[in-house]
Every structure is written in C-alpha cells, then in structure tokens.
Amino acid sequence: MRVSINDIKEMKAKGEKIPMLTAYDYTSAKLVDAAGVPIILVGDSLGMVVLGYENTIPVTIEEMLHHTRAVVRGAQHALIVGDMPFMTYQASTEDAMRNAGRFLKEAGCQAVKLEGGETMAHTVEHLVRVGIPVQGHIGMTPQSANQFGGHKLQGRRADVAVQIIKDAIALEEAGVFSIVLELVPAPLAKIVTERVKVPVIGIGAGPHCDGQVQIFHDLLGTYTDFVPRHAKQYATLATTIKDAITTYSQEIKNGTFPTMKHSFTMDESVLAEVVASAP
C-alpha cells in the first residue's frame, strides 16, 4: 500500500522522524523505494543534476512530467511529490490548478510541491480545495535565487526570520500536508517546527525539523560540480563509476572483454550447415 499524506502527518504526531529523498528516474526510484523512504520528491533540482542546467529556472513542466512518470513507475510504496517548476503556478490560480492537475492526472504522483509562503497561500488553498495535496517550500526557495543573489542562508535578520515563521503558519492554514524548510539557521527551524502542526522537512535547516530531504546525487556522491555544505555524502560513487568505466574501456582495447563467459554458443551441426551453405 502506498504511503499517504495522512501517514506523513501521523509520523509527526508520533514523533517519528521523516526521511525524504529525491529521485528522477525509474531505477533510482526503485532503489529509494526499496530502502523504505516514505516520500520521494521529483525535484526540479533535476535541472542541474540530470539535465545540466545552471539552476532550476529553465526546467519545463514537460520535463518534470516526463521524469515524474518514470519515478511513479519505479516506486510502489512511497508517496511521490512532483515539484512544480518556475512560472507554472505563480501567474494565476488557474495556471496553478491546471498544471498541478497535470502532475496528478498525467504523471500519476500523489502530491505537488510549490515554493512561497504567505504570497502563495491563496493558491495553495485553491489547490487543496479541489483535491490536490500540496507540500509547501519556504526559506531559501531556489526558484527565487536570482532575487536572493544566489543560494544563500535565509533568516539571520529578525524581520526575515519572523516572515519565515509567518510563511509557515500561512501555509499550514492554507492546507499543506508538509513544509520543506531550506537553508535557515537551526534555531529558527526549531521555532518553525514547533509552531506548526504539519511536518517540517529540512534541508540545510539543522537537526530539529520533523524530517530531512536530500538530493539523490549529493547523498551518493555522483554530482561532482559542487557539494553543498548541508549535504552528507554517504558514498562517493562518482569515483567508483569512473574507475569501472575506465576498466571497461581498457578491457575492450586489450581484448579481455568479452570472453566466452559473456557470449552465446550454437549447435555445432547448425554451425557446420551455416558454414557449408553460406555464400
């Protein structure tokens, strides 16, 4: 049975920490699902770690739907959240409803995520009202990186910190089932987590959140352009993969792969007939 948004909310009520991880394709989704991670986010971070964009801004809804469909096919148990890309929900409530509906109807995920606090609460309320579960995202919101001057810690100033708390409360009142809180000081994240009843899932927000989310490629050490301070590499697979590919290439060149162990045979009598009959 697939994890539901009520299961996620119940985890906070029980004091159970919530692991969340991104996935962008069928194979990675199967691995994350098999590990028992309850929430998979098909993040627009795929723009950087899969598609090679400089940031998340260029990611299109068609790209997001394509990858979300693959993840849905690969994960049988986790709750799948589709990340709504830049300008698919900001212009109007109608745009937001139409595009969020595509994630559920065409891609098959169970919820969507969008960035913004008080300014997006009205939109969130409308989505929830028509049956679309929403995960909020506040603090450092990557789609607004140009406005912030890059991916920078948010909430060090009192006025900004207070606004982040207001954003969390506004999203809870609008009906989100959880909130991603990114790149804020740990003491502020603790206050936010305590002020709202819905789960707060941190990324670069310290240990006091109800859960944590990381990017698949950061966790496994396959994305080598940079390693965020908030990320922990549980493996360094980039080196392992590169070494494997180098060895493969060398074996092709020196003729040690493939061997007959990796090949197929045929009946000798059939082979003899082929040799006799071939032009």
C-alpha positions in Angstrom: 0.0 0.0 0.0 1.3 3.5 -0.9 2.2 6.0 1.8 -0.5 8.7 2.1 -0.3 12.3 3.2 -2.2 11.3 6.4 0.6 8.8 7.1 3.1 11.5 6.8 1.2 13.8 9.2 0.8 11.0 11.6 4.6 10.5 11.7 5.0 14.0 13.2 2.2 13.3 15.7 4.0 10.2 16.8 7.4 12.0 17.0 8.7 9.8 14.2 11.4 11.4 12.0 10.6 11.5 8.3 13.2 10.7 5.6 12.6 12.2 2.2 14.8 11.8 -0.9 14.7 13.0 -4.5 14.6 10.6 -7.4 14.4 11.4 -11.1 14.1 8.1 -13.0 12.8 4.6 -12.8 16.0 2.9 -11.5 16.7 5.4 -8.7 13.1 5.4 -7.7 13.1 1.6 -7.3 16.2 1.8 -5.1 14.9 4.6 -2.9 11.5 2.8 -2.6 13.2 -0.5 -1.7 15.1 1.3 1.1 11.8 2.2 2.7 12.0 6.0 2.3 8.3 7.2 2.7 8.5 10.3 0.5 10.1 10.7 -2.9 10.4 14.2 -4.3 10.8 14.5 -8.1 12.6 17.8 -7.6 13.2 20.5 -10.2 16.8 20.1 -9.0 16.9 17.6 -11.8 17.6 20.7 -14.0 21.1 20.7 -12.6 21.9 17.2 -11.6 20.3 15.4 -14.6 19.9 18.0 -17.4 23.0 20.1 -16.8 21.3 23.5 -16.4 22.9 26.2 -14.3 19.9 26.3 -12.0 16.3 25.3 -11.7 14.8 28.2 -13.7 14.9 26.7 -17.2 13.1 23.5 -16.2 9.8 23.0 -18.0 6.7 21.3 -16.9 7.1 18.7 -19.8 10.5 17.8 -18.4 9.1 17.5 -14.9 6.1 15.3 -16.1 8.5 13.1 -18.1 10.7 12.3 -15.1 7.8 12.1 -12.6 6.1 9.4 -14.7 9.3 7.4 -14.6 9.6 7.7 -10.8 5.9 6.7 -10.4 6.6 3.6 -12.4 9.6 2.7 -10.3 8.2 3.3 -6.8 5.3 1.2 -5.5 5.1 2.3 -1.9 6.5 5.9 -1.3 4.4 9.0 -1.6 5.5 10.7 -4.8 5.6 14.5 -4.8 6.1 16.4 -8.1 7.9 19.7 -8.0 6.1 22.4 -9.9 8.7 24.3 -12.0 9.2 28.1 -12.2 6.2 30.0 -13.7 3.8 27.1 -13.7 1.9 28.4 -10.7 2.9 32.0 -9.9 1.0 33.8 -12.7 -2.5 32.8 -11.6 -4.6 30.4 -9.6 -6.0 29.0 -12.8 -2.5 28.2 -14.1 -1.6 26.6 -10.8 -4.7 24.4 -10.8 -4.2 23.3 -14.4 -0.6 22.5 -14.1 -0.9 20.8 -10.7 -3.7 18.7 -12.1 -1.4 17.5 -14.8 1.1 16.2 -12.3 -1.7 14.0 -10.7 -3.6 13.1 -13.9 -0.8 12.7 -16.4 2.3 11.8 -14.3 0.4 9.8 -11.6 2.1 11.4 -8.5 0.1 11.9 -5.3 1.0 15.5 -4.4 2.8 18.6 -5.7 5.3 21.0 -4.2 5.5 24.7 -4.8 7.6 27.5 -3.4 6.4 30.5 -1.4 4.8 31.3 1.9 2.1 34.0 2.5 2.2 35.1 -1.1 1.2 31.6 -2.3 -1.2 30.7 0.5 -4.2 31.7 -1.6 -3.1 29.4 -4.4 -2.4 26.5 -2.1 -5.9 26.9 -0.6 -7.5 26.6 -4.0 -5.4 23.5 -5.0 -6.2 21.7 -1.7 -9.9 22.6 -2.1 -10.1 20.8 -5.4 -8.3 17.7 -4.1 -4.6 18.3 -4.9 -2.3 17.7 -1.9 0.3 20.4 -1.6 3.7 20.4 0.0 5.0 24.0 0.7 8.6 25.2 0.4 9.9 28.3 2.3 13.2 29.7 3.5 15.7 29.6 0.7 13.5 29.0 -2.4 15.7 28.1 -5.4 13.4 29.5 -8.0 13.9 32.9 -6.4 17.7 32.5 -6.3 18.1 35.5 -8.6 16.2 37.7 -6.2 18.3 36.4 -3.2 21.6 36.9 -5.1 22.3 33.1 -5.1 21.6 30.2 -2.9 22.1 31.9 0.4 21.1 31.3 4.0 17.8 33.0 4.9 16.5 34.2 8.3 19.6 35.6 10.0 17.8 39.0 10.3 15.0 39.3 12.7 12.5 40.6 10.2 13.3 37.8 7.7 13.1 35.2 10.4 9.7 36.4 11.6 8.4 36.4 8.0 9.5 32.7 7.6 7.5 31.8 10.7 4.5 33.7 9.2 5.0 31.9 5.9 4.9 28.5 7.7 1.7 29.4 9.6 0.1 30.7 6.4 0.8 27.5 4.5 -0.5 25.4 7.4 -3.7 27.4 7.4 -4.0 27.1 3.6 -3.9 23.3 4.0 -0.4 22.0 3.1 0.3 18.5 4.4 4.0 19.3 5.0 6.6 22.1 4.5 10.1 22.0 3.1 12.3 24.4 5.0 15.6 25.2 3.2 18.8 26.9 4.3 17.7 28.6 7.5 19.6 28.7 10.9 18.9 25.7 13.1 17.3 27.7 16.0 14.9 29.3 13.6 14.0 25.9 12.1 13.3 24.6 15.6 10.8 27.5 16.2 9.1 26.9 12.9 8.8 23.2 13.5 7.3 23.8 16.9 4.8 26.5 15.7 3.0 24.4 13.1 1.3 21.0 13.4 2.2 19.8 9.9 5.6 18.1 9.3 8.5 20.4 8.6 11.2 18.7 6.4 14.5 20.4 6.5 17.3 20.8 4.0 20.2 22.8 5.5 17.9 23.7 8.4 19.5 21.7 11.2 18.5 18.7 13.3 15.3 20.0 14.9 13.0 19.5 11.9 10.5 16.7 11.7 12.3 15.2 8.8 15.1 15.8 6.3 15.3 15.8 2.5 18.5 15.4 0.4 19.3 15.2 -3.3 19.9 11.7 -4.5 23.1 12.6 -6.3 24.5 14.5 -3.3 23.9 11.6 -1.0 25.6 9.1 -3.3 28.4 11.5 -4.4 27.7 11.3 -8.1 27.3 15.0 -8.7 30.8 16.5 -8.7 30.2 20.1 -9.7 30.0 21.1 -6.1 29.0 19.6 -2.7 26.6 21.7 -0.7 27.6 22.3 3.0 24.3 20.8 4.2 24.8 17.6 2.2 26.4 14.5 3.6 27.9 12.1 1.1 27.1 8.6 2.3 29.1 7.2 -0.7 31.5 8.6 -3.3 30.1 6.7 -6.3 31.5 9.2 -8.9 35.0 7.7 -8.3 33.7 4.1 -8.3 31.7 4.7 -11.5 34.6 6.4 -13.3 37.0 3.6 -12.3 34.6 1.0 -13.6 34.2 2.7 -16.9 37.9 3.2 -17.2 38.5 -0.5 -16.6 35.8 -1.4 -19.1 37.4 0.8 -21.8 40.8 -0.8 -21.1 39.4 -4.3 -21.4 37.8 -3.5 -24.7 41.1 -2.2 -26.0 43.2 -5.1 -24.8 40.7 -7.8 -25.8 40.0 -9.2 -22.4 36.2 -8.4 -22.6 34.0 -10.0 -23.7 35.1 -13.6 -23.1 33.1 -16.7 -23.9 31.6 -16.3 -20.4 29.7 -13.3 -21.7 28.9 -14.9 -25.1 26.4 -17.4 -26.6 27.1 -20.6 -28.4 25.2 -22.5 -31.1 24.8 -26.2 -32.0 27.9 -27.4 -33.9 25.8 -29.2 -36.5 23.9 -26.0 -37.2 27.1 -24.1 -37.4 28.5 -26.6 -39.9 25.4 -26.3 -42.0 25.7 -22.5 -41.9 29.4 -22.6 -43.0 28.6 -25.1 -45.8 25.6 -23.1 -47.1 26.8 -19.5 -46.6 27.9 -17.7 -49.8 
